[in-house]
Amino acid sequence: MKNIPEKRSESGGLRGPAARDDECAERETLMMELTRLVQESVRASSWWERRGVDCSILTAAFISLPAGFVLLGSSQMMYFLLGLLVMGVAHAVITVKGTHLASHGALSESPAWAHFWAVFFIEVCGSFSARAGVQAHVKMHHAHTNVIGLGDSSTWKMPFLPRSVYLFIAPLAIPIITPVVAVGQLKGQSPLQIMRTVVCVCVGFFSQYYLLRCVSGLSCSSALLVMLLCRAMFSLPYIHVNIFQHIGLSMFSAASRPKRIYQMTHGVLNLPRNPVLDWTFGHSLISCHVEHHLFPFLSDNMCLKVKPIVSQFLKEKKLPYQEDGYASRLRLFFHRYQELMVFAPPITDLVGVQ
Ligand SMILES: [Zn+2]
């Protein structure tokens, strides 16, 4: 892995408060400087670049669904498997890329439409509570990235599972776990919100079931099995990507968190581009995760566009720009599973940037 972050800044704890204030101001200026460069790039971009490309990919996923339902009704194995693939890929595009962009309000400039898309993608398509999803992802994970106990990607930590089960078998249960967890997340929400979530999740689930029965002509058990297979098709890389990009990197305590630019450059990692995952999960979850954590309001296409600006800036300013391969991270997790998933990770002490 390149650019392993230093455990301690060069200024360390040896300088006085005035020097630390200067360094703090400098870090603040760095983030402002980078934000200005990124904003210039956004302003110079067309609507197509800012939202059009990603909206078109999501639209294409919905347009492919009728073909998927028809193919799943075929008695020929090849066509049936193609239908399964079409529906699995479309489901991943809609429920991973779509829900992620919708949770950040990146699909529309209008707050009302952004809210509508968040409910549609997260609740109808993703079978989860939009309020709980935004709270967990945007308000906790993004706001408190790698802060222990707040945004440490701890939701998929199950240290009681053997490493092979944790990495390769347990993720397959995500389609069943998601609505169960969603029910638990309803606690504390208003009766109106609970009713909306229950109705939306049921509409999404039963419309897919109904179409598999009526259009594809599948039996009750076959329709449920196809739904499980489609929904679980990308759950392994989904969980892998989720843990690979944060766990094992610098962790911070809530009491002494560093400035934002330091927090994100030390606690986030980019994976290489991958044709399948770029389309299904989106660039912001794969090769532009650092950019996404620095500028979460950007669409996938804009994250990719500002990537050279961000990487060059961070390298020039001697800040980490962490990148590693999928197989390399998988090896790391497999070999250091106990250390990374069972014991509390060490807190990175970035003294001088508080
Ligand atoms: Zn995000």
Boltz pocket constraint, residues with backbone or C-beta under 6 A from the ligand:
constraints:
  - pocket:
      binder: B
      contacts: [[A, 100], [A, 104], [A, 137], [A, 142], [A, 292], [A, 296]]
      max_distance: 6.0
